[in-house]
């Protein structure tokens, strides 16, 4: 190793350390939780039709119909979850509630049977409705100054970078 490589590595470590010291520690926890929430969602979504057609012996049309309804509702329910958090629950409580509901939904999906499938998918839909919109809003509450805009950029980059590594 030549001296320029060592200097570059030291500069990179100092920049990373400086970056982490300037950001709230909560940001990294929120990013970590978001990464694993997305990882579990895409893993379940990727195997859902295969499970329904090969294990539960659904027709392709029926399996894709359930998959489409699940996907649509997962992206629709954050409208209601965000509204409920703003009006009654609060963002932090909604994130905790949504995370708890999501965990139960994925546990239900891991159990055999059609009833567990439907109840698990329904539970994931509700949990995602509380979790997704409010985790991003929680990031927005970390700063109340001009750095706030860059914080969302950091949040998105961190999630995308780490998600692709897993």
HUSULHU-V290853 format. One record per backbone hydrogen bond with DSSP energy under -0.5 kcal/mol. CO is the residue of the C=O (numbers start at 1). NH is the residue of the N-H. Records with the same first field share a line. If there is no record, write none. Layout:
CO->NH, NH
//
This chain:
2->6
3->7
4->8
5->9
6->10
7->11
8->12
9->13
10->14
11->15
12->16
13->17
14->18
15->19
16->20
17->21
18->22
19->23
24->27, 28
25->29
26->30
27->31
28->32
29->33
30->34
31->35
32->36
33->37
34->38
35->39
36->40
37->41
38->42
39->43
40->44
41->45
42->46
43->47
44->48
45->49
47->51
48->52
49->53
50->54, 55
51->55, 56
52->58
59->63
60->64
61->65
62->66
63->67
64->68
65->69
66->70
67->71
68->72
69->73
70->74
71->75
72->76
73->77
76->79, 80
77->80, 81
78->82
79->83
80->84
81->85
82->86
83->87
84->88, 89
85->90
90->94
91->95
92->96
93->97
94->98
95->99
96->100
97->101
98->102
99->103
100->104
101->105
102->106
103->107
104->108
105->109
106->110
107->111
108->111
113->117
114->118
115->119
116->120
117->121
118->122
119->123
120->124
121->125
122->126
123->127
124->128
125->129
126->130
127->131
128->132
130->134
131->135
132->136
133->137
134->138
135->139
136->140
137->141
139->142
145->148
146->149, 150
147->151
148->152
149->153
150->154
151->155
152->156
153->157
154->158
155->159
156->160
157->161
158->162
159->163
160->164
161->165
162->166
//
